[in-house]
């Protein structure tokens, strides 16, 4: 029988400054054989770092004992004010690299009062949607509404709903291109899940799927079609139970995979095979990775 292989579809590998080789070795030992490294950094000036990591691992003499790494690049909504001609041109250059397989994470975030205002976020999002369409690359969506935000954030963003605004912008600027993408760390409602699926997106589930209060997320995870689910860590954030509160890393995606498998009545091996196939379908250039 073939060994179980897992894909971590969203990890911030550039945040492991001191022990990335050890983190990747632990991931490989846990059968995590593919990782999508997210290229947002601490702003557009660091978008390139995930791609640099992916390329370095591909060229490493130790690569047979490490996961295969692909990269994304994008301007996070909290950095939307930095979406200028210069940074968008930089993003387009990164997107042209074959190992950069997605644009993101991009989207809307009405949760933190420090974030740019709504028009600025929406303009940056729309610009990156057009860039992704020109590059013919899927997108990775970040969406966080103000529902649970602090009072001062709610005052700033008012009654606006990030999910409603996001889905409207996707319908206008993205759905006609039929390139799809991932709703990263899906934490919306069942209605948001249904509408995201209708728009051609995959739903990716992170460690918060395992949290006791995450009933709505589990409902969406059970509802989604088998060919539209993915797993991720969002490492170093959102460590799953039993590691909640600790630093997350790609090896721990096994806990989220086990929870999703149990939720859907699958064996861990079947869940791994399914989610890996889904990732390969969305990103066809990853279909023949290194062993």
Secondary structure per residue as TSV (DSSP state, phi and psi in degrees):
chain	resnum	aa	ss	phi	psi
A	1	X	-	360.0	138.6
A	2	X	-	-65.5	142.3
A	3	X	-	-66.3	153.0
A	4	X	-	-72.7	126.9
A	5	X	-	-118.0	134.7
A	6	X	E	-117.4	153.5
A	7	X	E	-117.3	127.2
A	8	X	E	-94.9	106.5
A	9	X	E	-84.3	5.6
A	10	X	E	-166.3	105.7
A	11	X	E	-145.8	138.8
A	12	X	-	-93.1	77.6
A	13	X	G	-66.7	-23.7
A	14	X	G	-72.2	-5.2
A	15	X	G	-89.7	-1.1
A	16	X	-	-98.9	84.0
A	17	X	T	-74.2	-31.8
A	18	X	T	-106.6	-24.3
A	19	X	T	-139.2	32.7
A	20	X	H	-56.9	-43.7
A	21	X	H	-57.2	-40.3
A	22	X	H	-69.4	-38.6
A	23	X	H	-60.7	-44.3
A	24	X	H	-69.8	-36.8
A	25	X	H	-64.0	-40.2
A	26	X	H	-66.3	-37.1
A	27	X	H	-62.3	-46.4
A	28	X	H	-62.0	-41.0
A	29	X	H	-64.6	-26.3
A	30	X	T	-90.4	12.0
A	31	X	T	72.3	18.8
A	32	X	E	-86.3	103.6
A	33	X	E	-103.4	-9.4
A	34	X	E	-140.0	136.2
A	35	X	E	-133.7	134.9
A	36	X	E	-97.2	108.7
A	37	X	E	-84.1	128.9
A	38	X	-	-90.2	126.7
A	39	X	-	-103.2	68.9
A	40	X	-	-114.5	-24.6
A	41	X	T	53.8	-146.6
A	42	X	T	-97.8	18.1
A	43	X	S	148.0	173.5
A	44	X	G	-56.5	-26.5
A	45	X	G	-68.3	-10.3
A	46	X	G	-118.2	13.3
A	47	X	T	-58.4	-26.7
A	48	X	T	-78.0	-14.0
A	49	X	H	-65.8	-38.7
A	50	X	H	-63.5	-40.7
A	51	X	H	-66.8	-37.5
A	52	X	H	-61.2	-41.3
A	53	X	H	-63.2	-46.7
A	54	X	H	-59.8	-42.8
A	55	X	H	-69.7	-38.2
A	56	X	H	-64.4	-41.3
A	57	X	H	-66.8	-39.5
A	58	X	H	-61.9	-30.9
A	59	X	H	-93.8	-3.7
A	60	X	-	-73.7	143.1
A	61	X	T	-71.9	-14.6
A	62	X	T	-94.3	5.6
A	63	X	G	-58.1	-29.0
A	64	X	G	-61.6	-22.6
A	65	X	G	-105.4	17.4
A	66	X	S	-127.9	156.4
A	67	X	-	-64.8	157.6
A	68	X	E	-78.6	131.0
A	69	X	E	-113.8	130.8
A	70	X	E	-116.3	168.0
A	71	X	E	-132.1	160.0
A	72	X	E	-120.8	176.6
A	73	X	E	-153.7	142.5
A	74	X	-	-178.2	170.0
A	75	X	-	-108.5	111.0
A	76	X	-	-62.3	149.4
A	77	X	G	-57.3	-29.3
A	78	X	G	-69.7	-15.6
A	79	X	G	-107.9	19.3
A	80	X	G	-58.4	-31.8
A	81	X	G	-64.6	-15.6
A	82	X	G	-91.6	4.4
A	83	X	-	-80.4	83.1
A	84	X	-	-107.1	177.1
A	85	X	H	-56.9	-41.1
A	86	X	H	-65.3	-47.9
A	87	X	H	-72.6	-33.4
A	88	X	H	-69.3	-34.2
A	89	X	H	-66.0	-41.2
A	90	X	H	-59.8	-43.6
A	91	X	H	-62.5	-42.3
A	92	X	H	-61.7	-37.4
A	93	X	H	-65.1	-44.5
A	94	X	H	-63.0	-41.0
A	95	X	H	-63.4	-23.6
A	96	X	T	-75.1	-14.2
A	97	X	S	-75.0	130.4
A	98	X	T	-59.2	-27.7
A	99	X	T	-80.8	-10.9
A	100	X	E	-90.0	103.6
A	101	X	E	-101.8	-3.4
A	102	X	E	-154.4	158.9
A	103	X	E	-104.9	122.6
A	104	X	E	152.7	173.8
A	105	X	E	-86.3	137.9
A	106	X	E	-130.2	163.8
A	107	X	E	151.3	-141.8
A	108	X	E	-133.7	143.1
A	109	X	E	-142.8	104.4
A	110	X	-	-103.7	27.0
A	111	X	S	-96.0	-41.6
A	112	X	-	-98.6	130.9
A	113	X	T	-63.5	-25.4
A	114	X	T	-73.4	-13.8
A	115	X	S	-68.5	154.7
A	116	X	-	-58.8	161.2
A	117	X	-	-67.6	168.2
A	118	X	H	-59.9	-49.2
A	119	X	H	-57.9	-38.2
A	120	X	H	-65.5	-44.6
A	121	X	H	-62.5	-44.3
A	122	X	H	-68.0	-37.1
A	123	X	H	-64.9	-43.1
A	124	X	H	-64.9	-40.0
A	125	X	H	-63.4	-49.0
A	126	X	H	-61.8	-39.7
A	127	X	H	-61.9	-40.0
A	128	X	H	-74.6	-28.3
A	129	X	H	-63.2	-43.4
A	130	X	H	-67.2	-37.3
A	131	X	H	-65.2	-43.3
A	132	X	H	-63.6	-39.2
A	133	X	H	-63.4	-41.1
A	134	X	H	-65.5	-35.6
A	135	X	H	-81.5	-10.8
A	136	X	T	59.2	46.5
A	137	X	-	-121.6	140.6
A	138	X	E	-63.5	167.2
A	139	X	E	-120.0	153.7
A	140	X	E	-113.3	118.0
A	141	X	E	-99.1	131.2
A	142	X	E	-108.5	125.5
A	143	X	E	-139.1	120.4
A	144	X	E	-137.7	116.9
A	145	X	-	-87.7	176.0
A	146	X	S	-93.4	7.2
A	147	X	T	-54.3	-41.0
A	148	X	T	-106.0	13.7
A	149	X	S	-73.2	167.9
A	150	X	-	-68.1	159.4
A	151	X	H	-54.8	-38.2
A	152	X	H	-69.2	-33.7
A	153	X	H	-70.1	-39.8
A	154	X	H	-62.7	-36.0
A	155	X	H	-66.0	-39.3
A	156	X	H	-67.9	-47.0
A	157	X	H	-91.2	-12.0
A	158	X	T	62.7	-147.0
A	159	X	T	-80.7	-0.1
A	160	X	-	-58.7	144.1
A	161	X	-	-116.3	116.5
A	162	X	H	-60.0	-38.8
A	163	X	H	-64.2	-45.9
A	164	X	H	-62.9	-43.8
A	165	X	H	-64.7	-42.1
A	166	X	H	-61.0	-49.9
A	167	X	H	-64.7	-33.6
A	168	X	H	-67.4	-43.0
A	169	X	H	-66.0	-38.2
A	170	X	H	-64.5	-41.2
A	171	X	H	-61.9	-37.2
A	172	X	H	-79.9	-43.6
A	173	X	H	-107.5	-15.4
A	174	X	T	-121.4	-45.6
A	175	X	G	-55.3	-37.0
A	176	X	G	-60.4	-22.1
A	177	X	G	-84.4	-16.4
A	178	X	-	53.9	38.6
A	179	X	-	-98.1	-15.3
A	180	X	-	68.5	-165.9
A	181	X	E	161.9	-165.0
A	182	X	E	-126.3	131.4
A	183	X	E	-83.8	95.3
A	184	X	T	-66.5	138.8
A	185	X	T	46.9	57.0
A	186	X	-	-58.8	124.8
A	187	X	-	-137.1	19.9
A	188	X	-	-86.2	-168.7
A	189	X	-	-86.6	175.3
A	190	X	H	-62.5	-36.5
A	191	X	H	-65.8	-42.2
A	192	X	H	-61.7	-39.7
A	193	X	H	-61.6	-48.0
A	194	X	H	-60.3	-45.0
A	195	X	H	-71.5	-33.1
A	196	X	H	-66.0	-43.2
A	197	X	H	-63.1	-42.0
A	198	X	H	-62.2	-28.7
A	199	X	T	-84.4	1.1
A	200	X	T	96.0	15.2
A	201	X	E	-95.6	155.6
A	202	X	E	-93.5	150.4
A	203	X	E	-105.4	123.7
A	204	X	E	-108.2	130.4
A	205	X	E	-109.8	133.1
A	206	X	-	-109.4	-169.2
A	207	X	G	-60.4	-24.9
A	208	X	G	-67.5	-11.7
A	209	X	G	-58.5	-29.2
A	210	X	G	-87.2	-6.1
A	211	X	S	-77.7	140.5
A	212	X	T	-54.8	-34.9
A	213	X	T	-82.3	-1.4
A	214	X	-	-87.3	44.7
A	215	X	H	-60.6	-42.7
A	216	X	H	-65.6	-39.3
A	217	X	H	-64.0	-41.9
A	218	X	H	-66.1	-34.4
A	219	X	H	-62.1	-43.3
A	220	X	H	-66.4	-38.0
A	221	X	H	-66.4	-33.1
A	222	X	H	-77.2	-30.8
A	223	X	H	-77.2	-36.7
A	224	X	S	-60.4	141.7
A	225	X	-	-59.5	150.3
A	226	X	G	-59.1	-31.1
A	227	X	G	-88.3	13.3
A	228	X	G	-129.8	21.1
A	229	X	E	-113.6	145.3
A	230	X	E	-138.2	166.6
A	231	X	E	-125.3	153.8
A	232	X	-	-155.3	169.4
A	233	X	-	-105.5	-33.1
A	234	X	-	57.8	26.9
A	235	X	B	-56.6	141.5
A	236	X	T	-91.3	19.0
A	237	X	S	-98.7	167.5
A	238	X	-	55.0	48.1
A	239	X	-	-59.1	136.2
A	240	X	-	-75.1	160.0
A	241	X	T	-63.1	131.8
A	242	X	T	-97.6	18.4
A	243	X	S	-109.5	13.7
A	244	X	T	-54.5	135.8
A	245	X	T	92.9	-12.7
A	246	X	S	-95.9	172.1
A	247	X	-	-67.9	130.7
A	248	X	-	-85.6	158.2
A	249	X	-	-156.5	161.2
A	250	X	G	-54.1	-32.4
A	251	X	G	-58.0	-27.9
A	252	X	G	-80.4	-1.7
A	253	X	H	-62.3	-18.2
A	254	X	H	-60.3	-33.0
A	255	X	H	-70.4	-41.5
A	256	X	H	-65.7	-40.8
A	257	X	H	-61.1	-42.1
A	258	X	H	-64.5	-41.1
A	259	X	H	-65.0	-41.7
A	260	X	H	-68.9	-38.3
A	261	X	H	-61.7	-45.8
A	262	X	H	-62.7	-40.6
A	263	X	H	-62.2	-35.3
A	264	X	H	-100.3	4.8
A	265	X	T	69.2	36.3
A	266	X	-	-116.0	158.9
A	267	X	-	-76.4	156.1
A	268	X	H	-56.5	-36.8
A	269	X	H	-65.3	-41.9
A	270	X	H	-66.6	-39.2
A	271	X	H	-64.9	-41.5
A	272	X	H	-62.4	-45.9
A	273	X	H	-61.7	-43.0
A	274	X	H	-64.0	-52.3
A	275	X	H	-69.6	-32.0
A	276	X	H	-65.9	-43.6
A	277	X	H	-62.0	-38.8
A	278	X	H	-63.6	-43.1
A	279	X	H	-61.6	-45.0
A	280	X	H	-63.3	-34.2
A	281	X	H	-69.1	-40.9
A	282	X	H	-70.4	-36.2
A	283	X	S	-120.0	80.5
A	284	X	G	-59.2	-25.9
A	285	X	G	-70.6	-9.9
A	286	X	G	-95.8	7.0
A	287	X	T	-68.6	-21.7
A	288	X	T	-124.7	66.3
A	289	X	-	-72.0	166.7
A	290	X	-	-64.8	148.9
A	291	X	-	-65.2	360.0
